[in-house]
Amino acid sequence: MNSSGGSRVVIRLLEFKKAPARFVITDANSPSGPYYTEAANGRFLYFDPRACSSNNRTVEISAFNASQHTISGTFSGTVCGTGSNTRAVQLTNGQFNLPYAEVQ
């Protein structure tokens, strides 16, 4: 999901079973949840939910259509910078209604 400012959110859900569901991820080491990339000063800054010391992430899939390859829902959580980027970004009220692709 891209914003007009060059930011991008990618949602990864290992637990997803191709049906609407709510996922609350409390394990700080889980790769599931939102990831954030921000374009700033001609370079990209990466934010990973696993880089935060305390973390709750929520992804809710409200609609899933396998035949049309569409998915809708909401997300929230904190993602933290990696490497020399030590910022934390709070993602709130995120929404998506998109075509999807399966990644093996």
N, C-alpha and C positions, 0 to 999 in steps of 0.2 A: 504494500500500500504506500503510495507516494503522496506527499503533501506538495503544495505549491512552492514551498521554500526549499525544496531539494532534500527534505528529510524522508526517510523510508522506514517502515515498520514491517518486519517479517514475523509471522507467528508459527511456532513449531509446537506440535502436540503429538507426542509419542503415544499417548493414551487414547487418541481419537478413534472411535469405532463406527464412523460414517453414519452418525445419527445426532440429532440435537442433544446437547448435554452441557453441564456447567463444570468447569475444571478450576479448582482452587489448588495452586501449586505452592506448597510451603517448604519443600525440600530445596535448600539453597543450591544444591549440586545438580538438580534436575535440569536437563537441557530444554524442557518444555516451557513455553511462554513466549512473550513478545521480545524481539530484538530490535534495536533502534540504530539507524545510521544517520548522521547529520553532516551536511556539507558546510564547511566553514573555512574561509580564507584559502580557497583553492585546494583543500584537502578534505578527506573524509575522517570523521570521528566515529568509532564503533562503541556501542553500549550493549553489554551482555548482562542478562539478569543474574547469571551465576557469579558475577564480579562483585555483587553487593553482599555486605556482611549479614544483613537480615532482609528477608525478602518474602513477600506474599504477592503472588501473581494470580490474576483471574482471567480466564477466557471463557466466554459463554457462546456456544454455537446455538443460535436460535432457529436457523433453517438450514437444511442440507438437501440438495437435489442431485442425486447421482446421475440421473439421465441427462440433465442439462448442465452438469458440472458447475453448479453454483453453490455458494456458501455465504451465510450472513451471521453476524453476531457482534459482540462487544468484547473489549479487553481493557485491562488496567494493570498497573504494577510499576515497580521501580526497576530501572536498568542503570548500570554503572559503567563508567568508562574503563578501558583497559590500557595497560602500558602507562605512558606519561599522562594520559587523560584520566583524571581522578574525579570528574564530575558525576553526579547522579542526576538522572532525569526521571521525573514522575510522569508516567503516562496515565491520563485520566479520561474517562468518557470516550475511549476509542471505539469507533464503529466501522464495520466493513460489510459490504454486499458485493461480492466479486465472483468471477469465474475462478476455478481452482485447477491445479495440476497435482497429480500424485507423484511423490518422490520416493523412490525405493531405497 
